[in-house]
Amino acid sequence: MDHRTAIAEKGFTVINDVFDTAAVAALITCIENADTVKDTFHQTKDLFAIRQFFKEVPATLPLVFVPALQQVINTLFGHGYHVVKSIYFDKPGGSNWFVAYHQDLTISVKEKTVVEGYGPWTVKQGQYAVQPSLQVLENNFTIRIHLDDTDENNGALRVIPGSHLKGIYRPETIDWGKEVEETCAVQKGSLMIMRPLLLHASSRTTNQRPRRVIHVEFSSQELPLPLRWSERVSLPG
């Protein structure tokens, strides 16, 4: 199964070796040198996260959007997409942090504004999020850049293939007699690409190895005014 077919039918794919060892090291160094005393930086013993990652650590942009990544995007999705959300996750080796099954049902916007078809609303660390129309969610895609080897022992995503084709799919209604779970092991320097409506979860770490991921969401759509994307980064070229 090729990558485009896998995304269409299963809702995800893994592409190996997009970033070499030197490129991964450069990204890690850039992140480690960032100023972490900001509201968008969140740190506990189980998780370090940077929301609005490209805004807060802009020096990573040319390190992320290398020609190899741009070629992947253009080949699988075509032109006209832009970044609408970026987060850096660092799950330490001793982390007990886990995430139950869910779909990514919200987008990040600059401010709360009543628009028909958009809701409900949430706010986290001063950042507004809203559930948009199903059309927006079906069009968007996410790329997860792995800076560490990741498997079932250090928080690799567990997914339900094909669940992105079922609209809003509440986790409590999963029929485990019909659905089959798959674990997405991803090598360092490789990508996991997924649709937001894919049901996914993440387990606790059991092997004392870290899991660092740059999570980037893309859209080709503009929001109905006066709504505005919280982040909007045009792709190079």
Secondary structure, 3 states (H helix, E strand, C coil): CCHHHHHHHCCEEEECCCCCHHHHHHHHHHHHCCCCCCCCEEECCCCEEEECHHHHCHHHHHHHCCHHHHHHHHHHHCCCCEEEEEEEEEECCCCCCCEEEECCCCEEECCCCCCCCCCCEEEECCEEEECCCHHHHHHCEEEEEECCCECCCCCCEEECCCHHHHCCCCHHHCCCCCCCCEECCECCCCEEEECCCCCEEECCCCCCCCEEEEEEEEECCCCCCCCCECCCEECCC
